[in-house]
Amino acid sequence: MQEVVLKIEDLSKVYRLGELGTGTISHDLNRWWYKIRGKQDPYLKLADVNDRSKAGGSDYVWSLKDINFEVKKGEVLGIIGKNGAGKSTLLKILSQITSPTTGEVKIKGRIAALLEVGTGFHQDLTGRENIFLNGAILGMTKEEIVDKLDEIIEFSGIAKYIDTPVKRYSSGMMVRLGFAVAAHLEPEILIVDEVLAVGDQEFQDKCIGKMKSVSNSGRTVLFVSHNLSAVQNLCSTCMYLKHGQIQEIGSTSKVIESYLSENKNVQLTGEIPADFYRQYTNGEAYFRKIVIKDSDENIIDKLAFNQPFKVALELEAIKDLKNVMININVGTTLGQPVLYAVDKKGPVYVGRDLNKGKHTIEAKFNTRLLPGNYSFTIGISYLANGSTIDWVENVYFISVDKVGYAKEGNYPWDDVHGYIEPDTNWNYN
């Protein structure tokens, strides 16, 4: 049986909105009076659920509430959830940057955390000096750090600047050095937040490989990311946080499917709620509706193999728009892009002028999707510079069956190879 290195019991964290610290002296005295009598903090009863989309009636909010889980030695735990779900708060508590309001954290071994760009660095010290500083904080001897020094510098890829004060580093350079230090000084538990998104693709791939190596050596990794493909690739188990509470914890594939299915309330009705999460929008236009239709204009969420379909959109322009283009992105339910459809005439992208008001746009897809599960993301942007007007991710889900459409036959193999079956011409000499 694997050894448990991290155990969280009844963990909760309450913040008072708009305040630094615990609030007023009267609040602190009231808390103290309840505490010495063995009673619960009276202000915890007033706290609202951590739902950033709704205005609450209290100054207190549960950033985390009733969190219980354990992590075994050598396990890689992915933590997913929307912005504001409590992921970073949880990691800060585990890293002992902040303390929980209630509950207990049991840790066996040293923790190294990379939570924000520059975490743990002294801005006036050089990169080399900060390596020694971080190692000392982790409890390592100078000899141990010297043994790892060359390896850390090489991995970071910033050897040219290693004797430069880190206050002159770019955010990408800071992340490179921070991850290299955290991963190579051999903590029993490595915690990595979304900061890897700052690095370039080559460095992200290198970090994923290093975290796999750390796990294979028997150490534990906690990985927070919005890149679901990276979570799927790296993590053996996954935890889904929503409004500061655990929604699900278990196998990575199953938890990711549950996380993505949260947006399925759009299905079949087609209406995109006003509070639907939009990461990028400038307020000049909004998508109000999306449906997938078959040849008979029926709204569907399942296709037969080789079945044609079209995507129908309703867009509301808040102002007159000049030279804009609509794009429809099809991806896997793990967020991996499959195809990118835009309005074109031959090889040339087409820009459209849209008057203020509502517009209906339809796009017929001649591409044949192979059996599997897919999500649709829709966007509108200016053709000239590519700047986004509205972008709605994972707004509609559809599955493609192995059963063939009409007389065109079923998909013939057990395993599905790829996502798209192209229309090709073959010639044998």
N, C-alpha and C positions, 0 to 999 in steps of 0.2 A: 504493500500500500504506500502511495506517494505521501511524502511529508508535507503538511500544511505550513506554508511560510507566511501567509497573510490571512488574517481572519477579522471580519468586520461584523460587529454585533449591535443591532438597534441604533445605527448611526444616524444622527440628524444634525442639521445646521440651520439656524434661523438668523436672518439679517434684518436690521431695522432700516427701512428705506430712507435715503436722504441723510443718514447719520454716519459719522465716523465713530468707532468704538461702540460701547453698549448703550449710549443714549444719555439720559440725564442722571444726576445724582439720586433723585427720588426713585427712579427706576432701579438703580443699583441697590439702594437701601431696601426697596421692596423685595427684590430678588433674594437679597441676603436674609431677610426676615423669614421668607418662605423656606429657604434652604436649611436654616438652623432648626426649623420645625419639621424637616424631612418631607416637605411638600414640593410639588412640581412648580417650576417657574410659571407664574401666573400669565406672563405675556405669550407663552407658547400656545395657549388656548386661543389667542387672538390672531395667530399667524395664518396667512392665506397660502393656498397651493401656489407653487411657482409656475404660473401660466402667464407669460409675458404678453400674450395677445388680449388679455382681459384686465380691465381696471379692477383692483381689489378694494375692499372696504377697510383694510387694516394697514398700518405702517410696518407691520412685521410680515415676513414672507419666509416660507420653508424653501431654502435653496436645495436642501436634501431632507428626506423624511423616511425613517424606518428602513435604512439600508442594511441588508444582511447578505453576506456572501463570503466565500473563502477561496483562496488561490493556492494551488499545490506547487511544489518545487518543479521547475522546468516547464511550467505551463505558460502559454502566451494568451493573455486575456485581452480581447478587443472590447473597447467601450464606445458605443455609438449613441447618437441622439442629436436632435436639433440644437441650434444655438440656444443657450439658456436652460438646457436640460439639467445642468448640475455637474457635468463631466469635470470641468476644471476645478470646481469647488472640491469635489471628491479627491482629485489628485493632490490638491494643496493640503488637504487634511492628512492624506497618506504620507506626504512629504514633510509633514510637521511644520508647514509654513503658517497654517492657521489651525485652530483647535475646534473640535466638534462641540455643538451645544449639548447634545446628549449622546450616549453610546460609547463604544469602546473599540479601539484599533489595536490588534495584537500582531506584531511584526517580529519575524525571526530573521535577523541578518541586517546587512547594511543596504540602504536605499540610495540610488542615484536618480535624480529627476531632471528632465529637460522640459520645462513647462512653458517658458516664455523666452523670447530672444534676449540673451544676455543674463539669464538667471544664474546667480551665484558668481558672476564676474565682478571684479573690481575694475572700474573703467580706466583708472590711471595706471594699472599694471599692464605689462605686456602679455601677449598670449602665452609665452613660456611660463611667466610667473603665475598666471592664472591656473595653469595646469597643476602646478605645485600647490597652490592655494586650495583648489577643488579636491585634490588628493588628500590634503591634510584634513579638510572638513569631513571626508569620508572615512577618516581614521587610518589612512595608509602612511607607512613610513616613507622617509625621503628616498631610501634605497629602492623600495617597491616602485615609486613613481619614476625614478631614473631608469629602471629596467623597462618601463613601458613608454618612456618619453618619445623615442624615435618612431615607434609604431603609431602613437597618437598623432604626431606631427604629419607623418606620411599619409595617414588616413584622412586627416582634415583637408589636405590639399592646399594649405596656405603657408607652406614652409617659408616663402619669401617674406611673409609679414609676421612671423612668429615672435619677433623681438620688437614689434610695434605695439604701442598701447592700444587696448581693444576699443577704446572710445573712438578710434579712427577706423574701425572695421565697419563694413556694410552689414546689413542684417543677415545676408546669406553667409558671409564669412563667420559671423558670430555663431550661427547655428551649426556650421561645419565644425568649429572648434568645440562648441558645447556638447554636441553629440559624440565627437571623438573622445572627449574626456570621460563623459558619462558611461560610454560603452566599454572602454578599455581599462578602467580602473577596477574592474571586476567586482561590482556590487552584487549582492545576492538577489536584489530586486531592481530592475531598471524600469523607470517610468518615462514614457515619451508622449508628449501632447502633440497637437496639430502643427507645431512649429516646423516640422519637416517640410511642410508645404512651401516654406520660404526658399528652400534649396532648389537647385535645378534638378532635372530628371535623372541625370547621371548620379548625382549624390543621393537622391531619394532611393534609387535602386541599390546603391551601395549600403545605405542604412538598413534597408529591408534585409539584405543579405547578412549584415552584421547582427541584426536582432535574431535572425534564425540561428546563427552561430552561437549567440549568447544562450538561447534556449536549449540548443543541442548539448551545450556544456553543463546543463543542469541548473542554470539560473532562470529566474522568473522575469517575464516582461509584461507590463501593462501598457497597452497601446491605444491612444485615443486618436481617431481620424474620421474625417468625412469622406475619405477615399475608400469606398466600400470594397473595391477590387483589392486594394492593399490589405484591408482587414481580412478579407476572404483568403488571400494568399498566405498571410502570416499567422493568423490566430487559430488556435485549436478550439477555443471557446469564446463566446461573445456575450456581452451584457448590453441591454437596451434600456437607456434612461429616458424618462419623459416626465416633465414637470417635477424633477427632483426625486422621482421614485423609480424603482426597478420595475419595468414592464415584463421583461423576460430575460432569462439567462440560460444558456445551453449551447448546442452546436451552432457554429458560426453561420452556416447556410440557413438554418431554420430561423435564427434570430434576425438575420438580415432580411429575409422574406417578410417576417412580421413587421419589421420597421418600415419597409417600403409599402406594405399593404395599408399603412395608415392613410395614404392618399387615395385609396380606392373608393372613398365616399363620392368621388366625382363620377364614377362609372355609371354608364347608361343614362343617368339624368343629364349628363354632359355639362351641367352648370358648374362653373368654377367659383367657389365661395369668395366673398369679398376679403375674408381673412386668410385665404389660402397663402401659404408661405411663399414669398417671392424674394429671391436673394438679390436680383438686379432689376431695377426699374427706375425710370426717370419721371414717371407720372404723366407722360404725354399720350399714352395709350395703354389699354389693358385688354388681355384676352378674357372673355366672359364665358366661352363655351368651347368644348371640344368633344367630338364623337367620331367613332369609326363606323363606317357603313359598308354593307355589301352591295352587290350589283343591283339589288332590289330596293335599295334605300333603307334597309333595316339596320338599326343601331345594334352593334355586336361587340362582344369582348372575347370572342373565340373565332379562330379561322381554321378551315380545313387546309391541308397541305395543297399548295398551288392555287388557293382561292384568291381572286383579285379583291382589292378593297380600296377605299378612299378615306381621307381624313377631312372632316368638315370643321371649320373654325368660325367662331364669332368674335370679332375684334371691335372694341369701342375706342375711337380716336377722340381724345380730349381736345385736340386742336388739329388744324390742317397739317398734314405731314407730306414732305417732299422727298422723293427718291429713297424710299424705304424698301426693305425686302423682308419677306416672311421666311422663316426656316422651321423645318420639322425634323427633329432629331429622334432616331430610334436607337435604343440601347438595351442592353440586358438589364435584368432586375438588379444586378450588382453594380450598375452604373457604367459598364464598359460600352463605349460607343460602337454602334453597328453600321449606321448609315446617317448621312446628313443630306436632307432634301431641301433645295431652294428653287425659286422661280428662275428658269433659264430659257433663252432662245439659242439653241445650238450650244456653243461653248461659253456664251456670254451671260453673265448674271444680269437679271432684269430688276431695275428699280421702279417702284410704283409711287404715284401720288395719291394720297387718300384724304378725302375731305373729312372734316369734323363730323362725328356721328358713328353709327354702327355699320359694320361691313361683314359680309359672309364670304369666306374664302374656302374653296375646296381643292384638294390635290389628289389626283388619282395615282396610285402606286402600281407600276408595272413590275417592280422588283418582287421576286418571290422569296419570302422568308422561310427558312428551314424550321422544322419543329422546335419549339422552345417557348420561353416566356420573355416578353419584351415590355419596355416602358417607353412612353412618348414624352418628349420635352419640346415645347414650342417657344419660339422667340420672334421678335421683330427688332430690326436695327436699321441704322442709316447705312446705305450702300457705300457712300463715299469714304467714311472713316471707320465703319464697323461698330460704332458706339451703340450700346443696347438701349432700347426703349422699354421693352418688357420681356421677361424671360421666366417661364413657368416650368419647373423641373418635375419629372416623374408624375405627370398629371393624369395619365391614362395608361392602363395596363391591358395587355392582350396576350393570349396564348395561341400558338399555332400547333394544331394536332398532327399526328402522323397519318390520320385517315385522309385519303385523297379527296379532292373536290371534283364533283361530277364524275366523268369517266377517265380522269387523268391519272388515276392510280394512287395507291398509298405510298408513303415514304418507305423504301424497301429495306433499310438496315436498322439494327437495334441501336447503334450509336449514331449520334448526329454530328456530322463533321462540318463545323462552321455555323454561320448564321444566314448566309445568302446564297441562293442558287442563281448564278448569272445566266443570262441569255447569250449563248455562244454559238459560233459556227465552226464545225470541225471538218478538216480535209485530210484524207489519207491518200498518199501517193504509192 
